[in-house]
Amino acid sequence: MSEAQHLSSAASALAGVVAGIEPGQLTAPTPCTEYTVRDLLNHLLFWGPSLEAGARKEAVPPPAAAEADVDLTEGDWQQAVAQQLDRTARAWSAPGAWTGTTHMGGPTELPASLVGGMVVLEFAVHAWDLAKATGQDLALDEALLDYARGVATETAEQGRQMGVFGAEVAVPESAPALDRLLALTGRNPA
């Protein structure tokens, strides 16, 4: 499976979870401790255009307003999230998206393959966060999980320094691939 296919698979899984969220679940806490379901959906909408633009080698900073300012009460929030996920997946499927350097919402240039990998990781982990928070099952492809775990391994220390990842949670090496990925990002799979 190519990197772009991993991203598409993660985006599809995340969109499926979002489609299963009931409006009454928006205030539920998520395993991503600083976010409720609503906050995590806002996070996806807030950063989505920057992640999408990264595939086109454009530096599109996030809006000046805070993440909490994205309004999920207007219109069809499930459709808005699904459309943003689809746009991001399509952008990263374009020829050349994974080569060279790009930006992730700011002026700093990073390897495009690293940014794309971080988008895959973001989508896969947040799919689990939302599924767990809303009582949904989540099935992710083993190849996708292996790829995302590789990205998490490569970026874990920097993620912890930035406060994006928590301390690694101990799980047995025999644990399912999803549990090992989550543990690496500081989430307790249990």
Beta strands, then each sheet from edge to edge (+ up, - down):
strand 1: 101-102
strand 2: 110-111
sheet 1: 1+ 2-
end
